[in-house]
């Protein structure tokens, strides 16, 4: 609890005790009665009165402070003028209003603390190794290429590549995953994670402003700037609603009074009308619901850049996926080795030696499958042929490795393979020696993703890929995706998304999920763009939502969170408006007193806020 909240709690307790004292101790003198009643009233309400006066001077008249000031001061005036000395209602209204305000402040503070604790990933320092010495400095001052030393228990300050050491790192604050990840030399690490065991030396690849932790903090801190339609509606509603009810209350006080001459009766009803009409429940609970929903999503490793995206997500009808790096791991792997007339090990050795000079992902996957070091001194006459493959001499034998075009060029009698993937053909002295199949692995949760999306009401799933039709259709069939379009360039993907957008219903929304730099234009064009956290910076920048743990199954979780958040928002709007309208009508005809007005204002606010706070604890399932 903050100092300000503690001070307010003390004021509430003191005012409440003095209020009870005034109520239960009889005072016969009317002037002493007024003074005694004003003491608890001013203790609890002086700040509301001052805010109201200050706002009037600045031309900002119609707000909840004005409503409460007019209603409570009017109650005191009526109590004095009619000679009853009954000031209890005025003090009680202000007291309960401040109790409601205290509760609101505490609720918002709790939500912000929950998110702050969740996103407590900002590194305080970076240990930089310079000429064998460790110097502690601010992360913002560390340059790209510097060696940072992270001891066990310390937070990784900047994105980079492990140069030395082995350890486990806790990624839960970024990805929502509780299982630590093992890292060793050559592995990439991202800022904000905690080093759990061994010491690591990491070469930085990004400056602090471009690092993962900096971008995440920026996303969360600025998420409130992008309001949902519901939030914008409530803001506009309060702007016009408040002056309307003030003039309605004025009409209720004056018109019947001129007709009947019962001024005290109708002014009292008008004051009750003002207290009932205070829009606190809506103004506080709706933004708090979205804030809580964004925080709940962050806890699951889903970063939503604003309440508007959370709202749009709940209306998703079509989900379009990129293939590589989104539904598949984006890492090529040897899935089959089919030799002819030589052994499998010999075929793989020839292929690995021929590809050892190449940085192409396919070449790297073959060398990784071979698993041993190659002797480059045995390789002669190395020639890389664009769009074909590689020719070289190994131990006096002419080795040709590449696609079917290369095999045709040299006259080798090659054949296709029934396995799905990229075929790498090998010929020895122009005789066909076999082929190796390279394929991208499907992510473990991709199939579950498509199933859960369909259960979640998604009408159509689509996959767009630049890969061959054979590979693309195989992946789509295995995952049971509704439609697949293959052989697409980045511009083709944008055109296809435009077409799919035209096919969605009037209220339906389209989601595109991708990870590569070539996906950024499509992500920007979709109603909601989702980027995988391990994807390119361009995709993450363009996206409206980022999945930090790289699991496509989080898309369904995000949709669930958005739907539950919107359900809570609409519950609050309907509940608050219904109660207020009913009690406004009852108050205007004299069937609701000031205590009913207190419930319509403070009680409804407290209930709505309690309901809104459920968003912070939304279960994704």
GISUL-V324430 format. One record per run of one state. SS is the DSSP state (hx for helix, st for strand, lp for the rest). FROM is the first residue (numbers start at 1). TO is the last residue. Records with the same first field share a line. If there is no record, write none. Layout:
SS = FROM-TO, FROM-TO
This chain:
lp = 1-2, 25-29, 58-63, 82-87, 119-125, 131-132, 138-138, 142-146, 151-154, 156-159, 165-166, 171-171, 176-180, 184-187, 190-193, 196-199, 205-207, 211-211, 222-222, 226-228, 261-262, 278-279, 300-301, 305-306, 314-315, 323-327, 340-343, 356-360, 371-375, 386-388, 395-396, 403-403, 411-421, 429-430, 443-445, 456-459, 465-468, 480-482, 486-489, 504-508, 515-516, 526-527, 533-536, 543-544, 548-553, 589-593, 618-621
hx = 3-24, 30-57, 64-81, 88-118, 139-141, 172-175, 208-210, 212-221, 223-225, 229-260, 263-277, 280-299, 307-313, 344-355, 361-370, 376-378, 404-410, 446-455, 469-479, 490-503, 517-525, 537-542, 554-588, 594-617
st = 126-130, 133-137, 147-150, 155-155, 160-164, 167-170, 181-183, 188-189, 194-195, 200-204, 302-304, 316-322, 328-339, 379-385, 389-394, 397-402, 422-428, 431-442, 460-464, 483-485, 509-514, 528-532, 545-547
